[in-house]
Amino acid sequence: MSLLDLQTALGRMIMGSSGDGACRGLALSPEEATELATIATSRGFRYMEEVQRSWCKGRSAKAARLSLSVLDKDERRRLLDAWVNAGGGRSSFFASETDAFLNFIAERLPDPSHELTICRMEQGLIRAKGGLDGFDARRRLLTDLADWTVCRGHSASVVVFHAEPSVLLSALGKRPLPPLSPRAVAVVFAPGLDRLSRIATAAEVNVWERLREPATIDALLQGGHPREMIETMFLEGFIDQSA
């Protein structure tokens, strides 16, 4: 057995693969495969698995700290266990894994709920921060905007709050959270905004909904959306040029 094959098999075993799965495609003899299976049942290897699992859970909990903080302890534990059991917490690409974990959480929360709002808000802030690099160069592109096809901002999100945002945010860390309000408030998160967020107008939300599929600027104008508003949305990163 080569050192590389041994390392690959051990890595797969730590990641949760069975003996057959860990050895698939590797140049291992039957005796070597049997030896690896014995290692997998040893106390030392089980300890190493628990250490790695604990590290994955801790890393994931840190990534989604705000979203998990508004859930009760049992729900937090259940979500973290389910995420790690599915292979989460191991990727070296922290930003993309955080986004995926927040999606994982959001898909398992009631809609509507304040917990879902907080989860999407945390995700929106992370995405907006990730889009900050090189953002200041946008203004010089406005002269070309009229000929573009545009889409939703690559680093933007619209999150619906079911209470006044300031009321909900001031209640974080307290129980219970305020009751759901029949009046929804849309908040946009984008890299070109002060503090990365602001209240979105109904007209802007209409453009966001329209851009479930990319559209030309001309189509937006013909739909009654003002050019000045479209330009502002572009400068904020609320919308982007479509690839």
C-alpha positions in Angstrom: 0.0 0.0 0.0 1.3 3.4 -0.9 1.4 6.2 1.7 -1.1 8.2 -0.4 -3.5 5.4 -0.6 -3.3 4.9 3.2 -3.9 8.6 3.9 -6.8 8.6 1.4 -8.4 5.6 3.1 -8.0 6.9 6.6 -9.3 10.3 5.5 -12.4 8.7 4.0 -13.0 6.7 7.2 -12.8 9.8 9.4 -15.3 11.4 7.0 -17.7 8.6 7.8 -17.2 6.2 4.8 -17.6 2.5 5.5 -14.7 0.1 4.9 -15.7 -0.7 1.4 -16.3 3.0 0.5 -13.0 4.0 2.1 -11.0 1.5 0.0 -12.8 2.0 -3.3 -10.4 2.8 -6.2 -7.3 2.3 -4.0 -4.5 -0.2 -4.6 -5.0 -2.1 -1.4 -4.6 -5.9 -0.9 -7.3 -7.8 1.0 -5.0 -8.0 4.0 -4.5 -4.3 4.0 -8.3 -3.7 3.7 -8.9 -6.0 6.6 -6.3 -4.2 8.7 -8.0 -0.8 8.0 -11.3 -2.3 9.0 -9.7 -3.3 12.3 -8.3 0.2 12.8 -11.8 1.7 12.2 -13.2 -0.2 15.2 -10.3 0.7 17.5 -10.8 3.0 20.5 -8.1 5.4 19.3 -9.8 5.8 15.9 -13.2 6.3 17.5 -11.7 9.0 19.6 -10.2 10.7 16.6 -13.6 10.6 14.9 -15.2 12.2 17.9 -12.6 15.0 18.0 -13.1 15.6 14.3 -16.9 15.7 14.7 -16.6 18.1 17.7 -14.4 20.4 15.6 -16.9 20.3 12.7 -19.8 21.2 15.1 -17.9 24.0 16.7 -16.8 25.4 13.4 -20.4 25.3 12.1 -21.8 26.8 15.3 -19.4 29.7 15.0 -20.4 30.2 11.4 -24.1 30.6 12.1 -23.8 32.0 15.6 -26.7 34.5 15.4 -29.1 32.2 13.7 -28.5 29.4 16.2 -28.7 31.8 19.2 -32.5 32.4 18.7 -33.2 28.7 18.7 -33.7 26.6 21.9 -30.8 24.3 22.9 -32.4 21.1 21.7 -33.1 22.6 18.2 -29.6 23.9 18.0 -28.2 20.5 18.8 -30.5 18.7 16.4 -29.5 21.0 13.5 -25.8 20.8 14.2 -26.0 17.0 14.4 -28.0 16.7 11.2 -25.5 19.1 9.4 -22.4 17.2 10.5 -24.0 13.9 9.8 -24.6 15.1 6.2 -20.9 15.9 5.9 -21.0 19.6 6.9 -18.3 21.5 8.7 -15.4 20.0 6.8 -15.0 22.3 3.8 -11.9 24.5 3.6 -14.1 27.1 1.8 -15.5 28.7 4.9 -17.7 31.4 3.2 -19.5 29.0 0.9 -19.9 26.4 3.6 -21.4 29.1 5.9 -23.9 30.0 3.2 -24.8 26.4 2.7 -25.3 25.8 6.4 -27.5 28.9 6.7 -29.6 27.5 3.8 -29.7 24.2 5.6 -31.1 25.9 8.7 -33.5 28.1 6.9 -35.1 25.2 5.1 -36.0 23.6 8.4 -37.5 26.7 10.1 -41.2 27.7 10.0 -42.2 30.3 7.4 -43.0 32.9 8.5 -41.1 33.1 11.7 -38.7 35.5 13.3 -36.1 32.6 13.5 -36.2 32.3 9.7 -35.9 36.1 9.3 -32.8 36.2 11.6 -31.3 33.3 9.6 -31.8 35.0 6.3 -30.5 38.3 7.8 -27.3 36.7 8.9 -26.9 35.1 5.5 -27.6 38.4 3.8 -25.0 40.3 5.8 -22.3 37.6 5.1 -23.1 37.7 1.4 -23.0 41.6 1.3 -19.7 41.6 3.2 -18.3 39.1 0.7 -19.2 41.5 -2.2 -17.3 44.5 -0.9 -14.0 43.9 -2.7 -13.7 46.1 -5.8 -17.2 47.6 -5.3 -16.1 51.2 -5.6 -15.5 51.0 -9.3 -19.2 50.7 -10.2 -20.0 54.4 -10.8 -18.0 54.6 -14.0 -20.1 51.8 -15.5 -23.4 53.7 -15.4 -22.9 55.1 -18.9 -23.1 51.5 -20.2 -26.1 50.5 -18.1 -28.8 51.2 -20.7 -27.6 48.3 -23.0 -27.4 45.7 -20.3 -29.3 42.7 -19.2 -29.5 42.8 -15.4 -30.2 40.3 -12.6 -30.5 40.2 -8.9 -27.3 41.3 -7.1 -24.8 38.5 -6.8 -24.1 39.6 -3.2 -27.6 41.0 -2.4 -30.6 39.6 -0.5 -34.1 40.8 0.3 -35.3 39.6 3.8 -38.8 39.9 5.0 -39.3 41.0 8.6 -42.6 40.2 10.4 -42.0 43.0 12.9 -40.3 46.4 12.8 -36.7 45.5 12.3 -35.5 47.6 15.2 -38.0 45.9 17.5 -36.9 42.4 16.5 -33.2 43.2 16.7 -33.5 44.7 20.1 -35.3 41.6 21.3 -32.4 39.2 20.3 -31.2 37.2 23.2 -34.6 37.6 25.0 -37.5 35.2 25.3 -40.1 35.4 24.0 -39.5 37.2 20.7 -42.2 39.8 19.7 -45.4 38.4 18.1 -45.5 38.2 14.3 -46.9 41.4 12.8 -49.3 41.3 9.8 -47.3 44.1 8.3 -44.2 42.8 6.6 -41.1 45.0 6.1 -38.6 44.2 3.4 -34.9 44.9 4.1 -32.3 44.7 1.4 -28.7 43.6 2.2 -26.1 44.7 -0.4 -22.4 45.6 -0.5 -23.0 49.2 -1.6 -25.1 50.2 1.3 -24.2 52.0 4.5 -24.1 49.3 7.2 -24.9 46.9 4.3 -28.6 47.2 4.7 -31.7 49.4 4.5 -35.5 49.3 4.1 -36.5 48.4 0.6 -39.3 50.2 -1.1 -42.3 48.4 -2.6 -41.1 49.5 -6.1 -37.6 48.0 -5.5 -39.1 44.8 -4.3 -41.1 44.6 -7.5 -37.9 44.9 -9.5 -36.3 42.2 -7.3 -39.3 39.9 -8.0 -39.2 40.7 -11.7 -35.6 39.7 -11.8 -36.2 36.0 -10.8 -35.0 35.8 -14.4 -32.6 38.3 -15.9 -34.2 41.2 -17.9 -33.0 44.0 -20.1 -33.0 47.5 -18.8 -35.4 48.4 -21.6 -37.9 45.8 -20.4 -37.7 47.2 -16.9 -38.2 50.8 -18.2 -41.2 49.6 -20.3 -42.6 48.0 -17.1 -42.7 51.4 -15.5 -39.6 51.1 -13.3 -37.9 54.5 -13.2 -34.3 54.7 -14.6 -33.1 56.7 -11.6 -34.2 53.9 -9.2 -32.6 51.2 -11.4 -29.3 53.2 -11.5 -29.4 53.5 -7.7 -30.1 49.8 -7.3 -27.1 49.0 -9.5 -24.8 51.4 -7.5 -25.8 49.7 -4.3 -25.3 46.2 -5.6 -29.1 45.5 -5.3 -28.9 44.5 -9.0 -26.0 43.4 -11.2 -25.1 42.9 -14.8 -26.2 39.5 -15.9 -23.4 37.2 -17.1 
